[in-house]
Amino acid sequence: MDLLSDYNYIYKTTIGAIGFKYDNYVLSELQILEKAKTRKNKTNNFIKDICKQIEYYLDGNLKEFQVDYIINGTNYQKKVLEAVSNIKYSETLTYSEVANKVKSHPRPVGNACRKNPLHLIIPCHRVIAINCVGGFAGSSFKENEFYIKKKNFLLKKNYKVS
């Protein structure tokens, strides 16, 4: 569980609270939080712009975020997340398909997706299992209904016809 005090900003959205970490106007983390307390946040134009993009995205009016970000993780995680970042809006790939792209196997791809520090920006919700939607943030439905419901919500939004 992420410590809420680690986030520079917590933003309430239609899918719940989203915590941001950034430095020098470069985003390093954007996480959908299961539990978050409302607190007073300092804003700036960088945060306002990200919040606006999130709202547009959740409304189905934005297909790709325009924000500088850095991916922290192992070289393998970065390779997988880079492949996932190329999945277009309204498309999905299976864990096996992503694994083929990075010359790997599905299970380590799922583990790299679990470590995704940038929910929404790097759309791991568009990576699905062969026979179901799969997990989200390393959780199956039985383990964490909250995140699986968020994945289903995001998948439905991504297929909205505008």
Salt bridges, closest charged atoms under 4 A:
GLU29 OE1 - LYS21 NZ 3.26
GLU145 OE2 - LYS149 NZ 2.68
